[in-house]
């Protein structure tokens, strides 16, 4: 059963690669950290927009659930729908939110918002100082999130649910829950052309910020 569209899969692997590069260059103080950050910012914008207008399993409205639902899933009391399970959904939201905060604080630190009208009033020394602290804390939170994500992947692998393979092929290799079939769920997938246009728009936003700085 197909559950992941191509844009979502590309986002996942590009995010992983960029995070590795950003972590290595950020903690060591060497490498193209700013350029990788700009690329990640474009990627995050792409995913945020895709979360509202993309395929069913990519939409936030489809997989975001209450903390209570995540707890019940952890206890095995509810069956997940195709796509992110309730617990994994919160991990996705947490990582995207933290990455977005990381990008914004990075842009502030790098001076990309200095040319914005009124920035001399808004971007005070205190704001730069707080941005630096938040940037450092968020980086460490992301490392913890990645470790938890890898542990979850290993756990599901032991339970014969290969999440990595599904994110490569886009197909779920184990049958979805009986509940999904009984409720007659039909997944709708948006076109790759639509995703490409959103990606181009996201890159243009980033380029505009760079040009204006």
C-alpha positions as CSV (number, residue, x, y, z in Angstrom):
1,X,0.0,0.0,0.0
2,X,1.4,3.4,-1.0
3,X,1.5,5.8,2.0
4,X,4.3,8.3,1.2
5,X,4.5,10.6,-1.8
6,X,7.8,11.4,-3.5
7,X,8.1,15.0,-2.1
8,X,7.7,13.8,1.5
9,X,10.4,11.1,1.0
10,X,12.7,13.6,-0.6
11,X,12.2,16.0,2.2
12,X,13.0,13.4,4.8
13,X,16.3,12.3,3.3
14,X,17.4,15.8,2.4
15,X,16.6,17.0,5.9
16,X,18.7,14.1,7.3
17,X,21.7,15.0,5.1
18,X,21.5,18.7,5.8
19,X,21.2,18.0,9.6
20,X,24.3,15.9,9.5
21,X,26.2,18.7,7.7
22,X,24.8,21.4,10.0
23,X,25.6,19.4,13.1
24,X,29.2,18.7,12.0
25,X,29.9,22.3,10.9
26,X,28.0,23.8,13.8
27,X,29.7,21.9,16.6
28,X,33.1,22.0,15.0
29,X,32.9,25.7,13.9
30,X,34.1,24.7,10.4
31,X,32.4,24.2,7.1
32,X,29.6,25.9,5.1
33,X,27.2,26.1,8.1
34,X,25.4,29.3,6.9
35,X,24.8,28.0,3.4
36,X,23.5,24.6,4.7
37,X,21.2,26.5,7.1
38,X,19.8,28.5,4.2
39,X,19.1,25.3,2.3
40,X,17.4,23.8,5.4
41,X,15.3,26.9,5.7
42,X,14.0,26.5,2.2
43,X,13.4,22.8,2.9
44,X,11.4,23.6,6.1
45,X,9.3,26.2,4.3
46,X,8.6,23.6,1.6
47,X,7.5,21.0,4.2
48,X,5.4,23.5,6.2
49,X,3.4,24.5,3.0
50,X,3.2,20.9,1.9
51,X,1.7,20.1,5.3
52,X,-1.4,22.1,4.4
53,X,-1.8,21.5,0.6
54,X,0.1,18.2,0.0
55,X,-0.9,14.5,0.0
56,X,-3.2,13.1,2.7
57,X,-0.4,11.4,4.7
58,X,1.7,14.6,4.5
59,X,-1.0,16.9,5.8
60,X,-0.8,18.0,9.5
61,X,-4.5,17.7,9.7
62,X,-4.3,14.0,8.8
63,X,-1.7,12.8,11.3
64,X,-1.6,15.3,14.2
65,X,-3.4,13.9,17.2
66,X,-3.9,14.7,20.8
67,X,-1.4,13.8,23.5
68,X,-4.0,11.4,24.9
69,X,-4.2,9.5,21.6
70,X,-0.4,9.2,21.5
71,X,-0.5,7.8,25.1
72,X,-3.2,5.3,24.1
73,X,-1.3,4.2,21.1
74,X,1.8,3.7,23.3
75,X,-0.3,1.4,25.5
76,X,-1.6,-0.4,22.4
77,X,-5.2,0.7,22.9
78,X,-5.7,2.3,19.4
79,X,-4.7,1.3,15.9
80,X,-2.8,3.8,13.8
81,X,-4.0,5.1,10.4
82,X,-1.8,4.8,7.3
83,X,1.1,7.2,7.6
84,X,2.5,8.6,10.9
85,X,1.2,6.9,14.0
86,X,0.1,9.2,16.9
87,X,3.4,9.0,18.7
88,X,5.5,9.4,15.6
89,X,3.4,12.4,14.6
90,X,4.4,14.3,17.7
91,X,8.1,13.5,17.0
92,X,7.6,15.0,13.4
93,X,5.9,18.1,14.8
94,X,8.6,18.5,17.4
95,X,11.5,18.1,14.9
96,X,10.0,20.5,12.3
97,X,9.2,23.1,15.0
98,X,12.7,22.9,16.5
99,X,14.3,23.0,13.1
100,X,12.3,26.1,12.1
101,X,13.3,27.8,15.4
102,X,16.9,26.8,14.7
103,X,16.7,28.3,11.2
104,X,15.1,31.6,12.3
105,X,17.6,32.1,15.2
106,X,20.4,31.3,12.8
107,X,19.2,33.9,10.3
108,X,19.1,36.4,13.1
109,X,22.6,35.6,14.3
110,X,24.0,35.7,10.7
111,X,22.5,39.1,10.2
112,X,20.1,38.3,7.4
113,X,17.3,40.3,9.0
114,X,19.4,43.4,9.6
115,X,18.1,45.1,6.5
116,X,14.5,44.8,7.5
117,X,12.9,48.2,8.2
118,X,12.9,48.8,11.9
119,X,15.4,46.1,12.6
120,X,17.6,48.5,14.5
121,X,14.8,48.8,17.0
122,X,13.7,45.1,17.0
123,X,17.0,43.4,16.8
124,X,18.6,44.6,19.9
125,X,21.7,43.1,21.6
126,X,19.4,41.2,23.9
127,X,17.6,39.6,20.9
128,X,20.9,38.5,19.4
129,X,22.1,37.1,22.7
130,X,18.8,35.2,23.3
131,X,18.9,34.0,19.6
132,X,22.4,32.6,20.2
133,X,21.3,30.8,23.4
134,X,18.2,29.3,21.8
135,X,20.2,28.3,18.7
136,X,22.6,26.3,20.9
137,X,19.9,24.7,23.0
138,X,17.8,23.8,19.9
139,X,20.9,22.1,18.4
140,X,21.2,19.8,21.4
141,X,17.5,19.1,21.5
142,X,17.6,18.0,17.9
143,X,20.5,15.6,18.6
144,X,18.3,14.0,21.3
145,X,15.3,13.9,18.9
146,X,17.5,12.2,16.2
147,X,18.7,9.6,18.8
148,X,15.1,8.9,19.8
149,X,14.1,8.6,16.1
150,X,16.8,6.1,15.4
151,X,15.8,4.0,18.5
152,X,12.2,4.1,17.3
153,X,13.3,2.9,13.9
154,X,15.2,0.0,15.4
155,X,12.3,-0.9,17.6
156,X,9.9,-1.1,14.7
157,X,12.4,-3.0,12.7
158,X,12.5,-5.7,15.4
159,X,8.7,-5.7,15.2
160,X,8.9,-6.4,11.4
161,X,7.8,-2.9,10.5
162,X,10.6,-1.5,8.3
163,X,10.1,2.3,8.5
164,X,13.2,3.1,6.5
165,X,12.2,0.9,3.6
166,X,8.8,2.6,3.5
167,X,10.4,6.0,3.4
168,X,12.5,4.8,0.4
169,X,9.8,3.0,-1.6
170,X,6.8,5.0,-0.4
171,X,5.0,1.7,0.3
172,X,4.0,0.1,3.6
173,X,5.2,-3.4,3.5
174,X,2.9,-4.6,6.3
175,X,-0.9,-4.5,6.1
176,X,-2.6,-1.4,7.5
177,X,-4.9,-1.8,10.4
178,X,-8.3,-3.5,9.9
179,X,-9.8,-0.3,11.1
180,X,-8.4,1.5,8.0
181,X,-10.1,-1.0,5.7
182,X,-13.3,-0.9,7.6
183,X,-13.5,2.8,7.5
184,X,-12.9,2.8,3.8
185,X,-9.9,5.2,3.8
186,X,-8.8,6.2,0.4
187,X,-5.6,8.2,0.3
188,X,-5.2,11.1,-2.1
189,X,-1.8,12.1,-3.4
190,X,-0.9,15.5,-4.8
191,X,1.2,15.8,-8.0
192,X,4.9,16.1,-8.0
193,X,4.6,19.2,-10.2
194,X,2.7,20.9,-7.5
195,X,5.4,20.0,-5.0
196,X,8.1,21.4,-7.3
197,X,6.3,24.7,-7.6
198,X,6.1,24.9,-3.8
199,X,9.8,24.1,-3.5
200,X,10.7,26.8,-6.1
201,X,8.5,29.3,-4.2
202,X,10.3,28.4,-0.9
203,X,13.7,28.8,-2.5
204,X,12.7,32.2,-3.9
205,X,11.6,33.3,-0.4
206,X,15.1,32.3,1.0
207,X,16.8,34.0,-1.9
208,X,14.8,37.2,-1.3
209,X,15.9,37.2,2.4
210,X,19.6,36.8,1.3
211,X,19.4,39.5,-1.4
212,X,17.8,42.0,1.0
213,X,20.3,41.4,3.8
